[in-house]
Amino acid sequence: MSIIGEIKDKVTRYVDVYIKLFKVDFILRTSNVMGFIIFAIIGLLLLLCAAIFMGFGLVELFMAVDISKLGAFFIVVGIYLLLLVLLIACRRPVTRFFASGIIRELTRGDGDEDDE
């Protein structure tokens, strides 16, 4: 009977480790997706707000420097494109930041199980 009990304990531990591994893999994939979604929403919101107010202010500034209205708008569009390139360049660090926060939140209650 003790051999069967040992085999049962080993199988139970193996299944438990496999389930925890699946859980960690699921959390990793989910957090990366959620981090990217949060990054996209925040980026779009900030870009929209900044674009509206900065655009009008820059057009007025360039028109005050005796640049035509059309030229001022083209300059502002160039600045928008530069900001878009910077946003895309900083995508990975921001995504990792949010992903690590989500992982921390999803695994916060697991520390108690390891102590037992």
C-alpha positions, 0 to 999 in steps of 0.5 A: 500500500505504501508504494501505491501511496508514494506513486499517488503523491508523485502523480499529484505533485506532478499534476500540481506543478503542471497546473501551476506552470500552465497558470504562469504561462497563461498569466504571462500571455494575458498580461502582455496582451493587456499591457499592450491594450492599456498602452494603446488606450493611454497613448491614443488618449494622450496623443489626441489631447496633445494634438488638438491643443498643440496643433492650434497653438503651433499654427497660431505661433507659426502664423505670427512668424509670418508663415502662411496658414498652409505652411503652418499646418504642414509644419504641425503635421510634421511635428505630429509625425515625429511624435508618432515615431517617438511613441512607437519607439517607446512602445516596448518599455511602456508595455513591459511596465504595464505587463509587470504590474498586471503580473504582480496583481494576478499573482499577489495571492499565490505567496501564501500557498508556497509557504505551506 
